[in-house]
């Protein structure tokens, strides 16, 4: 059976796209190896749990102590990365080391035989261009438009010229490329030419329970769940809770709502951010905001389903965030949460399939957003209908059961 090598810059539990890819191809009978970067100690137990039943092998590049790399080698790698990210900008323009452990990743990839190598994330993308130059067959997943991502102060520290050269090279030379939305696929093709990326969404396998109900509650007769009686809860999650994610703008509008509701934020708050966020709210609203710690990927779907309305607050002034479709909005649909989505091209693309599954808001228009939230909260039966529409959209369009055959077809075609 053909050998597939998947390369990603981070733990598997924090990289759902390569994980789903590896599981899908391994279950299809391919001989799959994932080359990942062990750089976050708390993630390792989750990765080990995943590997107990995984239909693929895992190889690791170590950036944390306690594994195969010596302490001296780890310090050397970290020092190179720090230096690359803190040199004067004129020197950093083409410095690949600021992308991650590119050299060791490429060395390990060259040592692993593969009929097809699929690269994810920036460091792996760079390695993919070098493998292409050596005659290897390479495909690339462009989950994010890295050269058009992040806030301006973060972009200033990035080797943008190098990243653009890598993106262009992959779009012109890879066996195939994939991305997350039709909006992003079209923009990448318009900028760089080459072959337009195929779209594989950030969806997940359909979960067995949604919004606290068994998956069979909604059937072909249109039966819907009974509306909940408790106070409706808005829900947002990320690895990190911090600025630049739309929370400040949402809470400014939510503070003006008159209908009763609460807000739950899941993730690791940056130092001092939780208190600064709450300080923006009236005292009576602060008690209605709660913070939950990170949970394992296996637990997250059920945690999401405990809530009512999912917040997809992508910042449209960041080009990548405007065009991509993140896993966040699709996990809300899967869990049967109606969605409050910021007005981005990617999120309009999702809700165009089923407008009743959520509402699009312009986050800066505080008064209008507050009125929209009050209308949503004030109609329990309407909210239940929207939640049903959200789950149906997941079942009919945005679930991994729809995407896995497309991935399998791309891989088969590229190996011919």
Phi, psi and omega in degrees: 000144180303147179263129180245128173249125178248129182241131178216150186262074178154178179294154179295320184293344178256006182228076187296330181295306178296330178295311179299321179299313181296317179295317181296313182288324176296317179293335178280356176105358177288153176271100192251133171235136175251123173261114185234175180247123178271094186230008183216099187305319180298340181278340186299317177300323177294319178296318179298321177296319178298322186287344181298327181239011186288140177272034181206167177262162178232132171241144186234138164265123187266130172238006176233151182287164175102003181235217191283328183284142178290159179299321180297318180293321178297317179297322178296314180296316180295321179296319178297319180294316179298315181298318181296324183274353183236009175284161175306145187303324181299329179275340189271353189305322182238025184273105182293336185296335179288350178278342185138195183282064189296316185295311181292326177297315179295318180300314180293321180297320179296332181279350181255119182287140180204143173276336176212132175246128181247123186251137179235142174074167194297308182299318179293324177300315178299314178301324179299322179294325178288323177293322176300317180297333179271004176093007178281151175276122187228137169242158184224135171258120180254078182294324178230149175274089192297326181285351179237031183246167172077164178289157184305320181294331177280324180296330181300334183265011187254148175279071191296324180298318178295314182299320179295321179296321178295314180300314179299315181299319180292319181293334181268335191238343182292154178299322169199161171232151176231156174211187195262343184210159175292327178298315180288322178300316180294321181292319177298317180294320180295322182286316191248345187074209183075200180273132181294135181298147170282154182256119170239114188288166177276028184284170182233164173302145181299126180280155188285332176238147177219134182048037177080007182241151173299153184298336184276000184301320178265122180235192184293345178277352179087016179298139185237158177291156177286134179302145178288155181263333185285173182299128181299145183239126167279145183225138176219144179216153173193165175300320183234137174259114184198185183289163176080015182242009176087357183294320181299316181292320178296313183295330176298323177283316181300327179299337181267356182289151179254337177284144182289135177195172176223166183232131179240126180243123182249129178151186179260109180293139172295157185305123176078355187286321182300314181293322179291327178291315180294328181296342179283346188258153170299152184305318183293339179272334185300323182290348180264005176249128179232153180245131178245142178288163177302148175238169179291156177305326181291329182276335189303315181304318180290326177295315178302317185293349177286348188250187189241320187228124180267139181258116176246092194251043182299146183269111187291341180284347171269118190305312181300316182291334175289322190265328185284165169243111184284168176290339185301306184296326182284330175290327175298313180300316181300322182275002177076030175262133169293156190244135164257111188242135174293159188278083176240159181299318181296317183284331171295323178300319179295306187284348174298332178289330183204084184303333180286351182285348181186187177230144176261131180230153172262106193301328182287345183268078193303313183295315180295319180295317179300319179295320178297317179296319179297319178297319180296315183286333185277357183234087184298317180293321177296322178297318178298320178296321178295322178295322175297316178297324179297312180297319178297323178297321175297316183294323188269333186230306193254069173221155184293335176301332177278330187272327185304316178298326178294317177298313180302318180296318179299315181295314180300316182295322183288339182271354182284000000 
